[in-house]
Amino acid sequence: MRYNSRNEFRNSEEWRNFRCQKAEEQNYLDFITGEPLKDNWNLHHCCLDHSKYFDISNPDNFVCLNKKTHNKIHSLFLDDWKNMDLDENTVKVLTKMEKLNQNNIEPLLFSCHIEYTFDHTNKLVTQTLTKKLNIPCDKWGMVYWNPKTPGADKTQPLDSYQWAVYMAKKNNYNKQNMFEAIELRHLCLYSSLKNLVRPEIKAKWNPNFYNSTKATLETELKNTTKLILKWKNQL
């Protein structure tokens, strides 16, 4: 989902009225801490599925949280929270989130979200970068992460760690080049996974091949995310 779409919805009268109703329902208190809601409080979506972002038909799927609490909930949800000593209301929210998100990939995408050092929405930028780094790609500058893709380098490894080493040796990358290449790979994996699970796309795939491809994308997206976070500290 594009940021503009979310922003437009959050500025709608429908959403503002819904926020007011939820705040009133909670007596203008943070659901978890019990503290008064501050001016920058968030109405938290317990369901992270972007396709249901505009669905406010079930008010129980939303809770009012102050910004600090909201950030903490997102962080805990991606952590091993069941083995932590947490208060009752925090557990309630996390349990609700687990139930609502067990069948979608949004938590994974959320955990793998990266702010790239380049404008990934500008196709000319990605095209220029892939050409500079000598990485086979499509006409939009999306790198071919799978060596079996037509036009891909057939000798490139599928594993993200090995792929990074391979590309660095092949093209004599410096540290900055390496980081840019990993970012481009991440962008392609991230976009590929988002597109793959769209119902109209999924319907076209053989189930076994679909599940295998999805599993590979999920694994390599996590691995590439770790690489980016590691390399950020070395630049």
Buried (B, 14 or more C-beta within 10 A) or exposed (E): EEEEEEEEBEEEEEBEEBBEBBBEEBEEBBBBBEEEBEEEBBBBBBBBBBEBBBEBEEEEBBBBBBBBBBEBBBEBBEEEBEEEEBEEBBBBBBEBBBEBBEEBBBBBBEBBEBEBEBEBEEEEBBBEBBEEBBBBBBEEBBBBBBBEEEEBBEEBBEBBBEBBBBBBEEBEBEEEBBBBBBBBBBBBBBEBBBEBBEEEEEEEBEEEEBEEBBEBBBBBBBBBBBBBEEBEEEE
